[in-house]
Amino acid sequence: MKIKLALLALAATFSLGAQNLKEFQKSVTEFTLANGLHFIVVERHQSPVASFHTYVGAGAVNDPDGKTGLAHMFEHMAFKGTDSIGSRNWPEEKKALGEVERQYDRLDAARRAHKTTDAEKLAGLQADLKNAVERANDYVESNLYPGVIESSGGVGMNAGTGEDSTNFFYSLPSNRSELWFLLESARFLHPVYREFYKERDVVREERRMRTESNPQGKLIEVLTAATFIAHPYHRPAIGWASDVENLRVSDAEKFFNTFYAPANMVIAIVGDVQPEQMKRMAEKYFGPLPARPLPPDPVTVEPPQAGPRRVVVDAQSQPIEFITYHRPSALDKDDPVFDVISGILSSGRTGLMYKQLVRDKRIALEAGADADFPGGKFPNAFLFYLVPAIGHSDADNDKALEELIDGFKSNLVDDVTLKRVKTVQRANLIRQLDSNSGLASLLTMYHGLYGDWRKLFTSLDDVDRVTAADVQRVARQYFVPQNRTVAVLRNTAGGAQ
C-alpha cells in the first residue's frame, strides 16, 4: 500500500505540466564551474543516501579511425585508482609505466620494419615488453579504489559506454559525499593508465565472447555496418579486434585530453544533500580541472540510402531477423512520433507486432521494435526484430511485417491505442524517476543530449501532442523499401528458414 501511495504521489509530482515542472525545480540547484563543468543537484531528503552520476559526451562515435574501442577503454579504466590510491609506490610505478611505453615503442618500430627484423628479435622485444608490464603491475594494489568506495557504504558502482556518451555512477551514504568528490575529481585531474594493457586484453576477450562467439552479436555488428556505411555509427562500440589489439596509452591520453574537457561533462547529484555544500566541494575538488575547448562532433553525414540492403550471417543458431529504417536524430521534431510508433508496435503483449505475428498468426516466437538504434544524438535507425517460429521462415515474417506496416500507413491508429501508449510511456518514466540513481542518470542524459535537463519533463508533453495523423505521416515517410536494411541470421544446422 505504501509503495502504491508513493507512486501515486510521484505521478502527481511528475505529471509534467508547466506548474508541476515549476514545483520540481524548487528542489533543483544548477551551477557551472569556471572551467565549464556543469552540476545538477536535486534534494531528496527521504533517506540519508545520495547518487552520483558523471556523464561525458564522448562515446564510440568519437573513436578515432583505426582506434575503435578507445572510448570503451575508459569504462574499464574508471576504477583503477589514482596516483595516491591503488599504488604501493607511485613514484616507482610511474617510472615502470614509462618503461612499458618505451619497450612498446621499440616493439612497434621493429614491427614497422618487419622486412629487416627477424622473428627472433621480435620475440625478444615481445618478451621485454611482457616483463616491463609485469614489473609495473607489481606496484598495483588491486581493487583498492573500489574497495574504498564499498567499505564506505557505496553501492551500484559501475560505468557504461554507448555510442554517444560514457557514464560513471554509484551511490553513497550522504555523509560520505566528500569522498565521492575526492575520488571522482582525482580520476580526471590526474588520470592514471594503470594496468592499461591488462584491461585491453579483457576488452579483446569481451569482444570474443559477445561478438565473435555469439551469433546474435555478429548479426548486430553486420547489421550496423550495413545500415550506416559512412557515419561512425557503423563501427562497433567495443571496437574492431585489430584496433583493440593495438590501442596504446598515448592514444588514450590524446582521447582524454580532447573529449574529457570539463565543458563536455555534466554531473548529477540526487539525494539527501545540501546544494551549497555540494557547490563548495565542487569548486574545491573539480575547480582545478583545466578548462579545454569543446571537442568537435563527427563531420561525416550518412548519405540517403538509394535502395534496400540485405546481409546474411550463417550460424548454427536460432534464426533471427533485424530490419532497420533510417530516421532523423533525437533532436528532430518527429522524435516523439517515433517513440509513439514504437509503443504501438512493440509494448509487450499489447503491441501490434506481438498480437499479430506471435499470438494470432504464430509465425514468430518474438517480435518487437526499438525507436532509436544504435544511438540518438545523430540520425540513426528505427529497428524491428523478428524470431521466426518453428516451421516458418524469415520470408514469412517479412511478409507479415510488411502487411502490418502497410496497414499502419493506410489506417489511422485509433484513439484508445494512442492513449494507452502515451499512458504506458508516462508510467515507464515515472518508474525510472522513483530512484535517485535513475533520476540522476536521466538528468545527465537529457542535459548532455539536449542541453537542458528540463527536456526530461517537456518530452512527455511532446509525446502527448502526437496525433494519429503524425503517426501515419512519419510511417509513410520513413518505412519505405529504399530506406530498409535487412540482416538475417541463417541457421546452417537446419530448422526454421
C-alpha positions in Angstrom: 0.0 0.0 0.0 2.9 2.4 0.9 4.5 1.7 -2.5 1.3 2.4 -4.4 0.8 5.6 -2.5 4.4 6.6 -3.2 3.9 6.0 -6.9 0.6 7.9 -7.0 2.4 10.9 -5.3 5.2 10.6 -7.7 2.8 10.5 -10.6 1.2 13.7 -9.4 4.6 15.4 -8.9 5.8 14.3 -12.4 2.6 14.8 -14.3 4.8 17.2 -16.2 2.5 20.1 -16.7 4.2 23.5 -16.5 3.1 24.1 -12.9 4.5 20.8 -11.7 7.7 21.3 -13.6 8.0 24.6 -11.8 7.3 22.8 -8.5 10.0 20.3 -9.2 12.5 23.0 -10.0 12.4 24.1 -6.4 14.3 21.0 -5.4 16.9 21.6 -8.2 20.1 23.7 -8.0 22.3 24.1 -11.0 25.7 25.7 -11.3 28.6 25.7 -13.7 32.2 25.9 -12.7 34.6 28.4 -14.3 36.1 25.5 -16.3 32.7 24.7 -17.8 31.8 21.6 -15.8 28.0 21.7 -15.1 26.3 20.3 -12.0 22.7 19.4 -11.3 21.8 18.9 -7.7 18.4 17.5 -6.6 17.4 17.5 -3.0 15.6 14.3 -1.8 15.7 14.0 2.0 13.6 10.9 2.4 16.7 8.7 3.2 20.3 9.5 4.1 21.8 8.5 0.7 22.9 10.2 -2.5 23.5 9.0 -6.0 26.3 10.5 -8.2 26.3 10.3 -12.0 29.0 11.6 -14.3 28.1 11.9 -18.0 30.9 12.5 -20.6 29.7 13.5 -24.0 32.1 11.1 -25.7 31.2 7.6 -26.9 32.1 5.1 -29.6 31.0 7.6 -32.3 34.1 9.6 -31.2 36.6 6.9 -31.6 39.4 7.9 -34.0 39.8 6.0 -37.2 41.8 2.9 -36.7 41.3 3.1 -32.9 37.8 1.8 -32.4 37.1 0.7 -28.8 39.1 3.6 -27.3 36.1 5.3 -25.7 35.1 1.9 -24.2 38.6 1.5 -22.7 37.8 4.4 -20.3 34.9 2.4 -18.9 37.5 -0.3 -18.0 40.0 2.2 -16.6 37.4 4.0 -14.5 38.0 2.5 -11.1 41.7 1.6 -11.4 42.7 4.3 -9.0 44.7 7.5 -8.9 48.3 8.5 -8.2 47.6 8.2 -4.5 45.1 5.3 -4.4 45.9 1.9 -5.9 49.7 2.0 -5.9 52.2 0.5 -3.5 54.8 3.1 -4.6 53.6 5.7 -7.1 57.0 7.3 -8.0 58.4 3.8 -8.8 55.2 2.7 -10.6 55.2 5.8 -12.7 58.8 5.0 -13.8 57.7 1.4 -14.5 54.8 2.6 -16.6 57.1 4.8 -18.6 59.4 1.9 -19.3 56.4 -0.1 -20.5 55.8 2.6 -23.2 59.4 2.7 -24.2 59.5 -1.1 -24.7 56.3 -0.9 -26.6 57.8 1.8 -28.9 60.7 -0.4 -29.6 58.4 -3.3 -30.5 56.2 -1.1 -32.7 59.3 0.2 -34.5 60.5 -3.3 -35.2 57.1 -4.4 -36.4 57.0 -1.5 -38.9 60.4 -2.5 -40.1 59.3 -6.2 -40.4 61.3 -6.8 -43.6 64.5 -6.1 -41.8 63.6 -7.6 -38.4 63.9 -11.3 -37.9 61.5 -13.4 -35.9 64.0 -14.0 -33.0 64.4 -10.3 -32.4 60.7 -9.7 -32.4 60.2 -12.5 -29.9 62.9 -10.9 -27.7 61.2 -7.5 -27.8 57.8 -9.1 -27.0 59.4 -10.8 -24.0 61.0 -7.4 -22.9 57.6 -5.8 -23.1 55.9 -8.5 -21.2 58.5 -8.3 -18.4 58.1 -4.5 -18.2 54.3 -4.8 -17.9 54.7 -7.4 -15.2 57.1 -5.1 -13.3 54.6 -2.2 -13.5 51.8 -4.5 -12.3 53.8 -5.5 -9.3 53.2 -2.0 -7.9 49.4 -2.2 -8.2 47.3 -2.6 -5.2 44.4 -4.3 -7.0 40.8 -3.1 -6.3 41.8 -0.6 -3.7 39.9 2.2 -5.3 36.6 0.3 -5.5 37.4 -1.2 -2.1 37.4 2.3 -0.5 34.0 3.1 -2.0 32.5 -0.2 -0.9 33.9 0.0 2.6 32.3 3.4 2.9 28.9 2.0 2.0 29.0 2.6 -1.7 26.6 0.6 -3.9 25.8 0.3 -7.6 29.3 1.3 -8.7 29.6 0.9 -12.5 30.3 2.5 -15.8 28.9 2.2 -19.3 29.9 3.2 -22.8 27.4 4.0 -25.5 27.6 5.3 -29.0 27.1 8.9 -27.8 28.4 9.0 -24.2 30.3 7.4 -21.4 28.8 7.2 -17.9 30.2 6.6 -14.4 28.0 6.2 -11.4 27.4 4.9 -7.8 25.6 5.8 -4.6 26.9 6.5 -1.1 25.6 7.4 2.3 25.1 11.2 2.0 27.5 11.8 4.9 30.3 10.4 2.7 29.6 12.8 -0.2 33.0 14.4 0.1 34.7 11.0 -0.5 33.0 10.9 -3.9 34.2 14.4 -4.7 37.8 13.5 -3.8 37.8 10.2 -5.7 36.0 11.3 -8.8 37.9 14.5 -9.3 41.2 12.8 -8.8 40.4 10.4 -11.8 40.1 13.4 -14.1 42.7 15.7 -12.6 45.5 13.1 -12.5 44.4 10.2 -14.8 46.5 7.1 -14.3 46.6 4.4 -17.0 47.3 1.6 -14.6 47.0 -1.9 -16.0 46.0 -0.5 -19.4 47.3 -3.4 -21.4 45.8 -5.9 -19.0 42.4 -4.2 -19.5 42.9 -4.1 -23.2 43.2 -7.9 -23.2 40.0 -8.0 -21.1 38.2 -5.9 -23.8 39.6 -8.2 -26.5 38.2 -11.2 -24.7 34.9 -9.4 -24.1 34.6 -8.9 -27.9 35.4 -12.5 -28.5 32.6 -13.6 -26.1 30.0 -11.1 -27.0 30.5 -10.8 -30.8 32.8 -13.4 -32.3 31.4 -16.4 -30.4 27.9 -15.0 -30.3 25.8 -15.3 -33.5 23.4 -12.5 -32.4 26.4 -10.3 -31.6 27.8 -11.0 -35.1 24.4 -10.2 -36.7 24.1 -6.9 -34.9 27.6 -5.9 -35.9 26.9 -6.8 -39.5 23.5 -5.0 -39.4 25.0 -1.8 -38.0 27.8 -1.8 -40.6 25.3 -2.4 -43.4 22.9 0.3 -42.2 25.5 3.0 -41.8 28.1 2.9 -44.5 29.6 6.4 -43.8 28.6 7.7 -40.4 30.7 6.5 -37.4 27.6 4.7 -36.0 28.7 1.8 -38.4 31.5 0.9 -36.0 31.0 -1.4 -33.1 31.2 0.3 -29.6 33.5 -2.5 -28.4 35.9 -1.9 -31.3 37.2 -4.0 -34.2 39.6 -6.7 -33.0 42.7 -5.5 -34.7 42.1 -1.9 -33.5 41.7 -3.1 -29.9 44.8 -5.2 -30.0 46.9 -2.2 -30.9 45.5 0.5 -28.7 48.2 2.4 -26.8 48.3 4.6 -23.7 49.3 7.5 -25.9 46.0 7.0 -27.8 44.1 7.1 -24.5 45.9 10.2 -23.3 45.1 12.1 -26.5 41.4 11.0 -26.4 41.1 12.1 -22.8 42.7 15.5 -23.4 40.3 16.0 -26.3 37.0 14.7 -25.1 37.2 14.8 -21.3 37.0 18.5 -21.3 35.0 19.8 -18.3 32.6 21.6 -20.6 31.9 18.2 -22.3 30.8 16.7 -19.0 27.8 17.0 -16.7 27.3 15.7 -13.2 24.1 15.0 -11.3 23.8 14.5 -7.6 20.5 13.3 -6.3 19.6 12.6 -2.6 20.0 13.8 0.9 22.4 16.7 0.2 22.7 20.4 0.8 23.2 22.3 -2.5 25.5 25.0 -1.1 27.7 22.3 0.4 27.8 20.4 -2.9 28.8 23.7 -4.7 31.6 24.4 -2.2 33.0 20.9 -2.6 32.6 21.0 -6.4 34.7 24.2 -6.6 37.3 22.7 -4.2 37.8 19.4 -5.9 36.7 19.9 -9.6 37.6 23.6 -9.9 41.3 22.8 -10.5 40.4 20.8 -13.7 41.8 22.9 -16.6 39.3 24.4 -19.0 39.6 23.0 -22.5 37.6 23.7 -25.7 34.6 21.6 -26.5 35.6 18.7 -28.8 34.2 18.6 -32.4 31.4 16.3 -33.4 31.9 13.9 -36.3 31.6 15.7 -39.6 30.6 12.7 -41.7 26.9 12.6 -42.6 25.2 9.4 -43.7 24.1 9.8 -47.3 20.5 8.9 -48.2 20.0 5.2 -48.8 19.4 4.5 -52.5 17.8 1.1 -52.2 17.1 -1.9 -50.0 20.1 -3.8 -48.5 20.3 -7.3 -47.2 23.0 -9.2 -45.4 23.2 -12.7 -44.1 25.1 -14.3 -41.3 25.3 -18.1 -41.3 25.5 -19.9 -37.9 24.2 -22.9 -36.1 21.7 -20.9 -34.1 18.1 -19.9 -33.8 17.2 -17.8 -36.9 16.7 -14.1 -36.2 16.0 -11.1 -38.4 16.7 -7.4 -37.9 15.3 -4.7 -40.1 16.3 -1.0 -39.9 14.9 2.1 -41.5 16.9 5.4 -41.4 15.3 8.1 -39.3 16.4 11.6 -38.0 18.2 12.3 -34.7 16.6 12.7 -31.3 16.8 16.5 -31.8 14.3 16.3 -34.7 10.7 17.5 -34.2 9.4 14.0 -35.1 11.4 12.2 -32.5 8.4 11.8 -30.1 6.4 10.4 -33.1 8.9 7.5 -33.4 8.6 6.8 -29.7 4.8 6.6 -30.1 5.2 4.3 -33.1 7.5 2.0 -31.2 5.0 1.9 -28.3 2.1 1.0 -30.7 4.1 -1.7 -32.4 6.1 -3.1 -29.6 4.9 -2.8 -26.0 4.8 -6.3 -24.7 1.7 -8.3 -25.2 -0.3 -5.2 -26.1 1.9 -4.3 -29.1 0.6 -4.9 -32.6 3.7 -7.0 -33.6 3.1 -9.4 -30.7 -0.6 -9.6 -31.2 -0.4 -10.2 -35.0 2.8 -12.1 -35.5 3.2 -14.0 -32.3 -0.3 -14.5 -30.9 -2.6 -14.7 -33.9 -0.5 -15.9 -36.9 2.0 -17.8 -34.7 4.8 -17.3 -37.2 7.2 -15.6 -34.8 8.4 -16.5 -31.3 9.3 -12.9 -30.6 8.7 -9.6 -32.4 9.4 -6.0 -31.4 10.8 -2.7 -32.3 13.3 -0.1 -31.0 12.8 3.6 -31.8 16.5 4.6 -32.0 19.3 2.3 -33.0 22.2 2.4 -32.2 22.3 5.9 -30.7 20.2 9.0 -30.7 22.4 12.1 -31.0 22.8 11.8 -34.7 20.5 10.5 -37.5 20.0 6.8 -36.6 17.6 4.0 -37.4 14.3 2.5 -36.3 14.8 -1.2 -35.6 12.5 -4.2 -36.0 13.4 -7.6 -34.7 11.8 -11.0 -35.5 12.4 -14.5 -34.3 10.7 -17.0 -36.7 8.7 -19.8 -35.1 9.5 -23.4 -36.0 8.2 -24.2 -39.4 8.2 -20.6 -40.5 10.9 -18.6 -42.4 12.2 -15.1 -42.3 10.3 -14.6 -45.6 7.0 -15.5 -43.8 7.8 -12.9 -41.1 8.9 -10.3 -43.7 5.6 -10.6 -45.5 3.6 -10.4 -42.3 5.6 -7.4 -41.1 5.2 -5.6 -44.4 1.4 -6.2 -44.3 1.3 -4.8 -40.7 3.3 -1.7 -41.8 1.1 -1.2 -44.9 -1.9 -1.3 -42.7 -0.3 1.1 -40.3 0.3 3.5 -43.2 -3.2 3.1 -44.6 -5.3 3.4 -41.5 -5.1 5.9 -38.7 -4.4 4.4 -35.3 -7.4 4.5 -33.0 -7.7 6.9 -30.1 -7.8 4.1 -27.5 -4.5 2.7 -28.7 -2.9 6.1 -28.9 -3.9 7.0 -25.4 -2.8 3.6 -24.0 0.7 4.0 -25.5 1.1 7.5 -24.1 0.0 6.4 -20.6 2.5 3.5 -20.7 5.3 5.8 -21.7 4.5 8.2 -18.9 4.4 5.3 -16.4 7.7 4.0 -17.6 9.3 7.3 -17.0 7.8 7.6 -13.5 9.3 4.3 -12.6 12.8 5.5 -13.6 12.3 8.7 -11.6 11.4 6.8 -8.5 15.1 6.1 -7.7 17.9 8.6 -7.0 20.2 6.8 -9.4 17.5 6.6 -12.1 16.8 10.3 -11.9 20.5 11.2 -11.8 21.0 9.2 -15.0 18.1 10.8 -16.8 19.0 14.3 -15.8 22.6 14.0 -17.1 21.5 12.2 -20.3 18.9 14.8 -21.2 21.2 17.7 -20.3 24.0 16.1 -22.3 21.8 15.4 -25.4 19.5 18.4 -25.4 21.5 21.0 -23.4 18.7 21.2 -20.7 17.5 18.6 -18.3 14.0 20.1 -18.4 13.6 18.3 -21.7 13.1 15.2 -19.5 9.8 16.8 -18.4 8.7 18.5 -21.6 9.4 15.4 -23.7 6.2 13.8 -22.4 4.3 16.9 -23.3 5.7 16.4 -26.8 4.5 12.8 -26.8 1.1 13.9 -25.6 0.8 16.2 -28.7 1.5 13.4 -31.1 -1.6 12.7 -33.2 -2.8 9.7 -35.3 -2.1 11.8 -38.4 1.5 12.3 -37.2 2.0 8.6 -36.8 0.7 7.9 -40.3 2.7 10.6 -41.9 6.0 9.5 -40.3 5.4 5.8 -41.1 4.7 6.7 -44.7 7.8 8.9 -45.0 10.4 6.6 -43.4 9.1 3.0 -43.6 9.8 2.6 -47.3 11.7 -0.1 -49.2 14.6 2.0 -50.4 15.2 3.0 -46.8 15.4 -0.5 -45.4 18.3 -2.8 -44.4 17.6 -6.4 -43.5 20.1 -8.6 -41.6 19.3 -12.3 -41.3 20.8 -14.9 -39.0 20.5 -18.1 -41.1 20.6 -21.4 -39.3 23.1 -23.7 -41.1 22.1 -26.7 -38.9 18.5 -26.7 -40.3 15.3 -25.7 -38.7 13.1 -22.8 -39.4 14.2 -20.9 -42.6 
